């Protein structure tokens, strides 16, 4: 989990202290400062991948909630049998994935 106190480094230090700043980013995000103002945030590839995965999951949840609300409003729910048939019609074999 990232350090609650942000690490900072002057953006100009990237030229002379690149290795040091990259090591800092392995521990927690580093806010790169330019003229005492945040200019960018440097994160490790692992942290970036975690952020991307969290966003992917949140997007899927948001879409699912939207679909649930729409189905509730339209009374358009389908049974599992109907869904399996729709999946089969699309060429997806769900025989072992879904119980009847």
Phi and psi restraints in degrees (range 20) as a CNS / XPLOR table:
assign (resid 1 and name C) (resid 2 and name N)
       (resid 2 and name CA) (resid 2 and name C) 1.0 -62.1 20.0 2
assign (resid 2 and name N) (resid 2 and name CA)
       (resid 2 and name C) (resid 3 and name N) 1.0 151.1 20.0 2
assign (resid 2 and name C) (resid 3 and name N)
       (resid 3 and name CA) (resid 3 and name C) 1.0 -63.8 20.0 2
assign (resid 3 and name N) (resid 3 and name CA)
       (resid 3 and name C) (resid 4 and name N) 1.0 131.2 20.0 2
assign (resid 3 and name C) (resid 4 and name N)
       (resid 4 and name CA) (resid 4 and name C) 1.0 -65.7 20.0 2
assign (resid 4 and name N) (resid 4 and name CA)
       (resid 4 and name C) (resid 5 and name N) 1.0 -25.3 20.0 2
assign (resid 4 and name C) (resid 5 and name N)
       (resid 5 and name CA) (resid 5 and name C) 1.0 -93.8 20.0 2
assign (resid 5 and name N) (resid 5 and name CA)
       (resid 5 and name C) (resid 6 and name N) 1.0 115.2 20.0 2
assign (resid 5 and name C) (resid 6 and name N)
       (resid 6 and name CA) (resid 6 and name C) 1.0 -63.5 20.0 2
assign (resid 6 and name N) (resid 6 and name CA)
       (resid 6 and name C) (resid 7 and name N) 1.0 140.8 20.0 2
assign (resid 6 and name C) (resid 7 and name N)
       (resid 7 and name CA) (resid 7 and name C) 1.0 -83.1 20.0 2
assign (resid 7 and name N) (resid 7 and name CA)
       (resid 7 and name C) (resid 8 and name N) 1.0 140.6 20.0 2
assign (resid 7 and name C) (resid 8 and name N)
       (resid 8 and name CA) (resid 8 and name C) 1.0 -128.3 20.0 2
assign (resid 8 and name N) (resid 8 and name CA)
       (resid 8 and name C) (resid 9 and name N) 1.0 155.7 20.0 2
assign (resid 8 and name C) (resid 9 and name N)
       (resid 9 and name CA) (resid 9 and name C) 1.0 -154.1 20.0 2
assign (resid 9 and name N) (resid 9 and name CA)
       (resid 9 and name C) (resid 10 and name N) 1.0 143.9 20.0 2
assign (resid 9 and name C) (resid 10 and name N)
       (resid 10 and name CA) (resid 10 and name C) 1.0 -67.2 20.0 2
assign (resid 10 and name N) (resid 10 and name CA)
       (resid 10 and name C) (resid 11 and name N) 1.0 139.1 20.0 2
assign (resid 10 and name C) (resid 11 and name N)
       (resid 11 and name CA) (resid 11 and name C) 1.0 -61.5 20.0 2
assign (resid 11 and name N) (resid 11 and name CA)
       (resid 11 and name C) (resid 12 and name N) 1.0 -29.0 20.0 2
assign (resid 11 and name C) (resid 12 and name N)
       (resid 12 and name CA) (resid 12 and name C) 1.0 -66.8 20.0 2
assign (resid 12 and name N) (resid 12 and name CA)
       (resid 12 and name C) (resid 13 and name N) 1.0 -21.0 20.0 2
assign (resid 12 and name C) (resid 13 and name N)
       (resid 13 and name CA) (resid 13 and name C) 1.0 -74.6 20.0 2
assign (resid 13 and name N) (resid 13 and name CA)
       (resid 13 and name C) (resid 14 and name N) 1.0 -12.6 20.0 2
assign (resid 13 and name C) (resid 14 and name N)
       (resid 14 and name CA) (resid 14 and name C) 1.0 -59.2 20.0 2
assign (resid 14 and name N) (resid 14 and name CA)
       (resid 14 and name C) (resid 15 and name N) 1.0 -32.9 20.0 2
assign (resid 14 and name C) (resid 15 and name N)
       (resid 15 and name CA) (resid 15 and name C) 1.0 -70.0 20.0 2
assign (resid 15 and name N) (resid 15 and name CA)
       (resid 15 and name C) (resid 16 and name N) 1.0 -46.4 20.0 2
assign (resid 15 and name C) (resid 16 and name N)
       (resid 16 and name CA) (resid 16 and name C) 1.0 -92.7 20.0 2
assign (resid 16 and name N) (resid 16 and name CA)
       (resid 16 and name C) (resid 17 and name N) 1.0 -25.6 20.0 2
assign (resid 16 and name C) (resid 17 and name N)
       (resid 17 and name CA) (resid 17 and name C) 1.0 -123.1 20.0 2
assign (resid 17 and name N) (resid 17 and name CA)
       (resid 17 and name C) (resid 18 and name N) 1.0 35.9 20.0 2
assign (resid 17 and name C) (resid 18 and name N)
       (resid 18 and name CA) (resid 18 and name C) 1.0 -54.0 20.0 2
assign (resid 18 and name N) (resid 18 and name CA)
       (resid 18 and name C) (resid 19 and name N) 1.0 -48.6 20.0 2
assign (resid 18 and name C) (resid 19 and name N)
       (resid 19 and name CA) (resid 19 and name C) 1.0 -61.2 20.0 2
assign (resid 19 and name N) (resid 19 and name CA)
       (resid 19 and name C) (resid 20 and name N) 1.0 -42.6 20.0 2
assign (resid 19 and name C) (resid 20 and name N)
       (resid 20 and name CA) (resid 20 and name C) 1.0 -62.3 20.0 2
assign (resid 20 and name N) (resid 20 and name CA)
       (resid 20 and name C) (resid 21 and name N) 1.0 -44.3 20.0 2
assign (resid 20 and name C) (resid 21 and name N)
       (resid 21 and name CA) (resid 21 and name C) 1.0 -69.2 20.0 2
assign (resid 21 and name N) (resid 21 and name CA)
       (resid 21 and name C) (resid 22 and name N) 1.0 -37.8 20.0 2
assign (resid 21 and name C) (resid 22 and name N)
       (resid 22 and name CA) (resid 22 and name C) 1.0 -65.3 20.0 2
assign (resid 22 and name N) (resid 22 and name CA)
       (resid 22 and name C) (resid 23 and name N) 1.0 -36.9 20.0 2
assign (resid 22 and name C) (resid 23 and name N)
       (resid 23 and name CA) (resid 23 and name C) 1.0 -65.3 20.0 2
assign (resid 23 and name N) (resid 23 and name CA)
       (resid 23 and name C) (resid 24 and name N) 1.0 -37.7 20.0 2
assign (resid 23 and name C) (resid 24 and name N)
       (resid 24 and name CA) (resid 24 and name C) 1.0 -60.9 20.0 2
assign (resid 24 and name N) (resid 24 and name CA)
       (resid 24 and name C) (resid 25 and name N) 1.0 -40.4 20.0 2
assign (resid 24 and name C) (resid 25 and name N)
       (resid 25 and name CA) (resid 25 and name C) 1.0 -67.8 20.0 2
assign (resid 25 and name N) (resid 25 and name CA)
       (resid 25 and name C) (resid 26 and name N) 1.0 -23.3 20.0 2
assign (resid 25 and name C) (resid 26 and name N)
       (resid 26 and name CA) (resid 26 and name C) 1.0 -67.9 20.0 2
assign (resid 26 and name N) (resid 26 and name CA)
       (resid 26 and name C) (resid 27 and name N) 1.0 -28.0 20.0 2
assign (resid 26 and name C) (resid 27 and name N)
       (resid 27 and name CA) (resid 27 and name C) 1.0 -85.3 20.0 2
assign (resid 27 and name N) (resid 27 and name CA)
       (resid 27 and name C) (resid 28 and name N) 1.0 -45.9 20.0 2
assign (resid 27 and name C) (resid 28 and name N)
       (resid 28 and name CA) (resid 28 and name C) 1.0 -164.2 20.0 2
assign (resid 28 and name N) (resid 28 and name CA)
       (resid 28 and name C) (resid 29 and name N) 1.0 162.4 20.0 2
assign (resid 28 and name C) (resid 29 and name N)
       (resid 29 and name CA) (resid 29 and name C) 1.0 -56.2 20.0 2
assign (resid 29 and name N) (resid 29 and name CA)
       (resid 29 and name C) (resid 30 and name N) 1.0 148.1 20.0 2
assign (resid 29 and name C) (resid 30 and name N)
       (resid 30 and name CA) (resid 30 and name C) 1.0 -117.5 20.0 2
assign (resid 30 and name N) (resid 30 and name CA)
       (resid 30 and name C) (resid 31 and name N) 1.0 123.5 20.0 2
assign (resid 30 and name C) (resid 31 and name N)
       (resid 31 and name CA) (resid 31 and name C) 1.0 -86.2 20.0 2
assign (resid 31 and name N) (resid 31 and name CA)
       (resid 31 and name C) (resid 32 and name N) 1.0 117.6 20.0 2
assign (resid 31 and name C) (resid 32 and name N)
       (resid 32 and name CA) (resid 32 and name C) 1.0 -87.1 20.0 2
assign (resid 32 and name N) (resid 32 and name CA)
       (resid 32 and name C) (resid 33 and name N) 1.0 125.8 20.0 2
assign (resid 32 and name C) (resid 33 and name N)
       (resid 33 and name CA) (resid 33 and name C) 1.0 -105.2 20.0 2
assign (resid 33 and name N) (resid 33 and name CA)
       (resid 33 and name C) (resid 34 and name N) 1.0 140.6 20.0 2
assign (resid 33 and name C) (resid 34 and name N)
       (resid 34 and name CA) (resid 34 and name C) 1.0 -131.0 20.0 2
assign (resid 34 and name N) (resid 34 and name CA)
       (resid 34 and name C) (resid 35 and name N) 1.0 117.5 20.0 2
assign (resid 34 and name C) (resid 35 and name N)
       (resid 35 and name CA) (resid 35 and name C) 1.0 54.1 20.0 2
assign (resid 35 and name N) (resid 35 and name CA)
       (resid 35 and name C) (resid 36 and name N) 1.0 45.4 20.0 2
assign (resid 35 and name C) (resid 36 and name N)
       (resid 36 and name CA) (resid 36 and name C) 1.0 65.6 20.0 2
assign (resid 36 and name N) (resid 36 and name CA)
       (resid 36 and name C) (resid 37 and name N) 1.0 15.7 20.0 2
assign (resid 36 and name C) (resid 37 and name N)
       (resid 37 and name CA) (resid 37 and name C) 1.0 -121.6 20.0 2
assign (resid 37 and name N) (resid 37 and name CA)
       (resid 37 and name C) (resid 38 and name N) 1.0 141.9 20.0 2
assign (resid 37 and name C) (resid 38 and name N)
       (resid 38 and name CA) (resid 38 and name C) 1.0 -60.3 20.0 2
assign (resid 38 and name N) (resid 38 and name CA)
       (resid 38 and name C) (resid 39 and name N) 1.0 130.3 20.0 2
assign (resid 38 and name C) (resid 39 and name N)
       (resid 39 and name CA) (resid 39 and name C) 1.0 -113.2 20.0 2
assign (resid 39 and name N) (resid 39 and name CA)
       (resid 39 and name C) (resid 40 and name N) 1.0 -31.5 20.0 2
assign (resid 39 and name C) (resid 40 and name N)
       (resid 40 and name CA) (resid 40 and name C) 1.0 -165.8 20.0 2
assign (resid 40 and name N) (resid 40 and name CA)
       (resid 40 and name C) (resid 41 and name N) 1.0 166.0 20.0 2
assign (resid 40 and name C) (resid 41 and name N)
       (resid 41 and name CA) (resid 41 and name C) 1.0 -124.4 20.0 2
assign (resid 41 and name N) (resid 41 and name CA)
       (resid 41 and name C) (resid 42 and name N) 1.0 129.1 20.0 2
assign (resid 41 and name C) (resid 42 and name N)
       (resid 42 and name CA) (resid 42 and name C) 1.0 -105.0 20.0 2
assign (resid 42 and name N) (resid 42 and name CA)
       (resid 42 and name C) (resid 43 and name N) 1.0 124.9 20.0 2
assign (resid 42 and name C) (resid 43 and name N)
       (resid 43 and name CA) (resid 43 and name C) 1.0 -126.8 20.0 2
assign (resid 43 and name N) (resid 43 and name CA)
       (resid 43 and name C) (resid 44 and name N) 1.0 157.6 20.0 2
assign (resid 43 and name C) (resid 44 and name N)
       (resid 44 and name CA) (resid 44 and name C) 1.0 -71.7 20.0 2
assign (resid 44 and name N) (resid 44 and name CA)
       (resid 44 and name C) (resid 45 and name N) 1.0 159.1 20.0 2
assign (resid 44 and name C) (resid 45 and name N)
       (resid 45 and name CA) (resid 45 and name C) 1.0 -58.5 20.0 2
assign (resid 45 and name N) (resid 45 and name CA)
       (resid 45 and name C) (resid 46 and name N) 1.0 -36.8 20.0 2
assign (resid 45 and name C) (resid 46 and name N)
       (resid 46 and name CA) (resid 46 and name C) 1.0 -63.5 20.0 2
assign (resid 46 and name N) (resid 46 and name CA)
       (resid 46 and name C) (resid 47 and name N) 1.0 -45.6 20.0 2
assign (resid 46 and name C) (resid 47 and name N)
       (resid 47 and name CA) (resid 47 and name C) 1.0 -63.1 20.0 2
assign (resid 47 and name N) (resid 47 and name CA)
       (resid 47 and name C) (resid 48 and name N) 1.0 -42.8 20.0 2
assign (resid 47 and name C) (resid 48 and name N)
       (resid 48 and name CA) (resid 48 and name C) 1.0 -60.0 20.0 2
assign (resid 48 and name N) (resid 48 and name CA)
       (resid 48 and name C) (resid 49 and name N) 1.0 -44.8 20.0 2
assign (resid 48 and name C) (resid 49 and name N)
       (resid 49 and name CA) (resid 49 and name C) 1.0 -62.7 20.0 2
assign (resid 49 and name N) (resid 49 and name CA)
       (resid 49 and name C) (resid 50 and name N) 1.0 -37.7 20.0 2
assign (resid 49 and name C) (resid 50 and name N)
       (resid 50 and name CA) (resid 50 and name C) 1.0 -64.9 20.0 2
assign (resid 50 and name N) (resid 50 and name CA)
       (resid 50 and name C) (resid 51 and name N) 1.0 -41.7 20.0 2
assign (resid 50 and name C) (resid 51 and name N)
       (resid 51 and name CA) (resid 51 and name C) 1.0 -62.0 20.0 2
assign (resid 51 and name N) (resid 51 and name CA)
       (resid 51 and name C) (resid 52 and name N) 1.0 -46.9 20.0 2
assign (resid 51 and name C) (resid 52 and name N)
       (resid 52 and name CA) (resid 52 and name C) 1.0 -61.4 20.0 2
assign (resid 52 and name N) (resid 52 and name CA)
       (resid 52 and name C) (resid 53 and name N) 1.0 -42.7 20.0 2
assign (resid 52 and name C) (resid 53 and name N)
       (resid 53 and name CA) (resid 53 and name C) 1.0 -64.8 20.0 2
assign (resid 53 and name N) (resid 53 and name CA)
       (resid 53 and name C) (resid 54 and name N) 1.0 -42.9 20.0 2
assign (resid 53 and name C) (resid 54 and name N)
       (resid 54 and name CA) (resid 54 and name C) 1.0 -59.9 20.0 2
assign (resid 54 and name N) (resid 54 and name CA)
       (resid 54 and name C) (resid 55 and name N) 1.0 -42.5 20.0 2
assign (resid 54 and name C) (resid 55 and name N)
       (resid 55 and name CA) (resid 55 and name C) 1.0 -64.7 20.0 2
assign (resid 55 and name N) (resid 55 and name CA)
       (resid 55 and name C) (resid 56 and name N) 1.0 -39.0 20.0 2
assign (resid 55 and name C) (resid 56 and name N)
       (resid 56 and name CA) (resid 56 and name C) 1.0 -62.0 20.0 2
assign (resid 56 and name N) (resid 56 and name CA)
       (resid 56 and name C) (resid 57 and name N) 1.0 -45.0 20.0 2
assign (resid 56 and name C) (resid 57 and name N)
       (resid 57 and name CA) (resid 57 and name C) 1.0 -65.0 20.0 2
assign (resid 57 and name N) (resid 57 and name CA)
       (resid 57 and name C) (resid 58 and name N) 1.0 -44.4 20.0 2
assign (resid 57 and name C) (resid 58 and name N)
       (resid 58 and name CA) (resid 58 and name C) 1.0 -62.4 20.0 2
assign (resid 58 and name N) (resid 58 and name CA)
       (resid 58 and name C) (resid 59 and name N) 1.0 -39.4 20.0 2
assign (resid 58 and name C) (resid 59 and name N)
       (resid 59 and name CA) (resid 59 and name C) 1.0 -62.9 20.0 2
assign (resid 59 and name N) (resid 59 and name CA)
       (resid 59 and name C) (resid 60 and name N) 1.0 -42.0 20.0 2
assign (resid 59 and name C) (resid 60 and name N)
       (resid 60 and name CA) (resid 60 and name C) 1.0 -65.0 20.0 2
assign (resid 60 and name N) (resid 60 and name CA)
       (resid 60 and name C) (resid 61 and name N) 1.0 -40.6 20.0 2
assign (resid 60 and name C) (resid 61 and name N)
       (resid 61 and name CA) (resid 61 and name C) 1.0 -64.6 20.0 2
assign (resid 61 and name N) (resid 61 and name CA)
       (resid 61 and name C) (resid 62 and name N) 1.0 -42.3 20.0 2
assign (resid 61 and name C) (resid 62 and name N)
       (resid 62 and name CA) (resid 62 and name C) 1.0 -62.0 20.0 2
assign (resid 62 and name N) (resid 62 and name CA)
       (resid 62 and name C) (resid 63 and name N) 1.0 -42.7 20.0 2
assign (resid 62 and name C) (resid 63 and name N)
       (resid 63 and name CA) (resid 63 and name C) 1.0 -64.2 20.0 2
assign (resid 63 and name N) (resid 63 and name CA)
       (resid 63 and name C) (resid 64 and name N) 1.0 -42.4 20.0 2
assign (resid 63 and name C) (resid 64 and name N)
       (resid 64 and name CA) (resid 64 and name C) 1.0 -63.1 20.0 2
assign (resid 64 and name N) (resid 64 and name CA)
       (resid 64 and name C) (resid 65 and name N) 1.0 -42.9 20.0 2
assign (resid 64 and name C) (resid 65 and name N)
       (resid 65 and name CA) (resid 65 and name C) 1.0 -63.2 20.0 2
assign (resid 65 and name N) (resid 65 and name CA)
       (resid 65 and name C) (resid 66 and name N) 1.0 -40.3 20.0 2
assign (resid 65 and name C) (resid 66 and name N)
       (resid 66 and name CA) (resid 66 and name C) 1.0 -62.8 20.0 2
assign (resid 66 and name N) (resid 66 and name CA)
       (resid 66 and name C) (resid 67 and name N) 1.0 -43.5 20.0 2
assign (resid 66 and name C) (resid 67 and name N)
       (resid 67 and name CA) (resid 67 and name C) 1.0 -64.2 20.0 2
assign (resid 67 and name N) (resid 67 and name CA)
       (resid 67 and name C) (resid 68 and name N) 1.0 -41.0 20.0 2
assign (resid 67 and name C) (resid 68 and name N)
       (resid 68 and name CA) (resid 68 and name C) 1.0 -62.7 20.0 2
assign (resid 68 and name N) (resid 68 and name CA)
       (resid 68 and name C) (resid 69 and name N) 1.0 -46.3 20.0 2
assign (resid 68 and name C) (resid 69 and name N)
       (resid 69 and name CA) (resid 69 and name C) 1.0 -61.9 20.0 2
assign (resid 69 and name N) (resid 69 and name CA)
       (resid 69 and name C) (resid 70 and name N) 1.0 -42.1 20.0 2
assign (resid 69 and name C) (resid 70 and name N)
       (resid 70 and name CA) (resid 70 and name C) 1.0 -65.6 20.0 2
assign (resid 70 and name N) (resid 70 and name CA)
       (resid 70 and name C) (resid 71 and name N) 1.0 -43.5 20.0 2
assign (resid 70 and name C) (resid 71 and name N)
       (resid 71 and name CA) (resid 71 and name C) 1.0 -66.0 20.0 2
assign (resid 71 and name N) (resid 71 and name CA)
       (resid 71 and name C) (resid 72 and name N) 1.0 -37.3 20.0 2
assign (resid 71 and name C) (resid 72 and name N)
       (resid 72 and name CA) (resid 72 and name C) 1.0 -64.6 20.0 2
assign (resid 72 and name N) (resid 72 and name CA)
       (resid 72 and name C) (resid 73 and name N) 1.0 -44.1 20.0 2
assign (resid 72 and name C) (resid 73 and name N)
       (resid 73 and name CA) (resid 73 and name C) 1.0 -66.8 20.0 2
assign (resid 73 and name N) (resid 73 and name CA)
       (resid 73 and name C) (resid 74 and name N) 1.0 -37.6 20.0 2
assign (resid 73 and name C) (resid 74 and name N)
       (resid 74 and name CA) (resid 74 and name C) 1.0 -94.0 20.0 2
assign (resid 74 and name N) (resid 74 and name CA)
       (resid 74 and name C) (resid 75 and name N) 1.0 -2.8 20.0 2
assign (resid 74 and name C) (resid 75 and name N)
       (resid 75 and name CA) (resid 75 and name C) 1.0 52.6 20.0 2
assign (resid 75 and name N) (resid 75 and name CA)
       (resid 75 and name C) (resid 76 and name N) 1.0 45.5 20.0 2
assign (resid 75 and name C) (resid 76 and name N)
       (resid 76 and name CA) (resid 76 and name C) 1.0 -113.0 20.0 2
assign (resid 76 and name N) (resid 76 and name CA)
       (resid 76 and name C) (resid 77 and name N) 1.0 28.7 20.0 2
assign (resid 76 and name C) (resid 77 and name N)
       (resid 77 and name CA) (resid 77 and name C) 1.0 -69.1 20.0 2
assign (resid 77 and name N) (resid 77 and name CA)
       (resid 77 and name C) (resid 78 and name N) 1.0 148.2 20.0 2
assign (resid 77 and name C) (resid 78 and name N)
       (resid 78 and name CA) (resid 78 and name C) 1.0 -118.6 20.0 2
assign (resid 78 and name N) (resid 78 and name CA)
       (resid 78 and name C) (resid 79 and name N) 1.0 152.7 20.0 2
assign (resid 78 and name C) (resid 79 and name N)
       (resid 79 and name CA) (resid 79 and name C) 1.0 -73.8 20.0 2
assign (resid 79 and name N) (resid 79 and name CA)
       (resid 79 and name C) (resid 80 and name N) 1.0 165.0 20.0 2
assign (resid 79 and name C) (resid 80 and name N)
       (resid 80 and name CA) (resid 80 and name C) 1.0 -64.6 20.0 2
assign (resid 80 and name N) (resid 80 and name CA)
       (resid 80 and name C) (resid 81 and name N) 1.0 -33.7 20.0 2
assign (resid 80 and name C) (resid 81 and name N)
       (resid 81 and name CA) (resid 81 and name C) 1.0 -63.3 20.0 2
assign (resid 81 and name N) (resid 81 and name CA)
       (resid 81 and name C) (resid 82 and name N) 1.0 -45.6 20.0 2
assign (resid 81 and name C) (resid 82 and name N)
       (resid 82 and name CA) (resid 82 and name C) 1.0 -62.4 20.0 2
assign (resid 82 and name N) (resid 82 and name CA)
       (resid 82 and name C) (resid 83 and name N) 1.0 -39.7 20.0 2
assign (resid 82 and name C) (resid 83 and name N)
       (resid 83 and name CA) (resid 83 and name C) 1.0 -66.9 20.0 2
assign (resid 83 and name N) (resid 83 and name CA)
       (resid 83 and name C) (resid 84 and name N) 1.0 -42.6 20.0 2
assign (resid 83 and name C) (resid 84 and name N)
       (resid 84 and name CA) (resid 84 and name C) 1.0 -59.8 20.0 2
assign (resid 84 and name N) (resid 84 and name CA)
       (resid 84 and name C) (resid 85 and name N) 1.0 -40.5 20.0 2
assign (resid 84 and name C) (resid 85 and name N)
       (resid 85 and name CA) (resid 85 and name C) 1.0 -65.3 20.0 2
assign (resid 85 and name N) (resid 85 and name CA)
       (resid 85 and name C) (resid 86 and name N) 1.0 -42.7 20.0 2
assign (resid 85 and name C) (resid 86 and name N)
       (resid 86 and name CA) (resid 86 and name C) 1.0 -60.4 20.0 2
assign (resid 86 and name N) (resid 86 and name CA)
       (resid 86 and name C) (resid 87 and name N) 1.0 -40.3 20.0 2
assign (resid 86 and name C) (resid 87 and name N)
       (resid 87 and name CA) (resid 87 and name C) 1.0 -66.7 20.0 2
assign (resid 87 and name N) (resid 87 and name CA)
       (resid 87 and name C) (resid 88 and name N) 1.0 -43.0 20.0 2
assign (resid 87 and name C) (resid 88 and name N)
       (resid 88 and name CA) (resid 88 and name C) 1.0 -60.1 20.0 2
assign (resid 88 and name N) (resid 88 and name CA)
       (resid 88 and name C) (resid 89 and name N) 1.0 -41.4 20.0 2
assign (resid 88 and name C) (resid 89 and name N)
       (resid 89 and name CA) (resid 89 and name C) 1.0 -60.9 20.0 2
assign (resid 89 and name N) (resid 89 and name CA)
       (resid 89 and name C) (resid 90 and name N) 1.0 -26.8 20.0 2
assign (resid 89 and name C) (resid 90 and name N)
       (resid 90 and name CA) (resid 90 and name C) 1.0 -90.1 20.0 2
assign (resid 90 and name N) (resid 90 and name CA)
       (resid 90 and name C) (resid 91 and name N) 1.0 1.0 20.0 2
assign (resid 90 and name C) (resid 91 and name N)
       (resid 91 and name CA) (resid 91 and name C) 1.0 88.6 20.0 2
assign (resid 91 and name N) (resid 91 and name CA)
       (resid 91 and name C) (resid 92 and name N) 1.0 16.8 20.0 2
assign (resid 91 and name C) (resid 92 and name N)
       (resid 92 and name CA) (resid 92 and name C) 1.0 -101.1 20.0 2
assign (resid 92 and name N) (resid 92 and name CA)
       (resid 92 and name C) (resid 93 and name N) 1.0 124.7 20.0 2
assign (resid 92 and name C) (resid 93 and name N)
       (resid 93 and name CA) (resid 93 and name C) 1.0 -88.1 20.0 2
assign (resid 93 and name N) (resid 93 and name CA)
       (resid 93 and name C) (resid 94 and name N) 1.0 107.4 20.0 2
assign (resid 93 and name C) (resid 94 and name N)
       (resid 94 and name CA) (resid 94 and name C) 1.0 -107.3 20.0 2
assign (resid 94 and name N) (resid 94 and name CA)
       (resid 94 and name C) (resid 95 and name N) 1.0 11.5 20.0 2
assign (resid 94 and name C) (resid 95 and name N)
       (resid 95 and name CA) (resid 95 and name C) 1.0 -52.2 20.0 2
assign (resid 95 and name N) (resid 95 and name CA)
       (resid 95 and name C) (resid 96 and name N) 1.0 -45.7 20.0 2
assign (resid 95 and name C) (resid 96 and name N)
       (resid 96 and name CA) (resid 96 and name C) 1.0 -91.0 20.0 2
assign (resid 96 and name N) (resid 96 and name CA)
       (resid 96 and name C) (resid 97 and name N) 1.0 -8.0 20.0 2
assign (resid 96 and name C) (resid 97 and name N)
       (resid 97 and name CA) (resid 97 and name C) 1.0 -91.4 20.0 2
assign (resid 97 and name N) (resid 97 and name CA)
       (resid 97 and name C) (resid 98 and name N) 1.0 -28.2 20.0 2
assign (resid 97 and name C) (resid 98 and name N)
       (resid 98 and name CA) (resid 98 and name C) 1.0 -127.6 20.0 2
assign (resid 98 and name N) (resid 98 and name CA)
       (resid 98 and name C) (resid 99 and name N) 1.0 133.4 20.0 2
assign (resid 98 and name C) (resid 99 and name N)
       (resid 99 and name CA) (resid 99 and name C) 1.0 -77.9 20.0 2
assign (resid 99 and name N) (resid 99 and name CA)
       (resid 99 and name C) (resid 100 and name N) 1.0 145.8 20.0 2
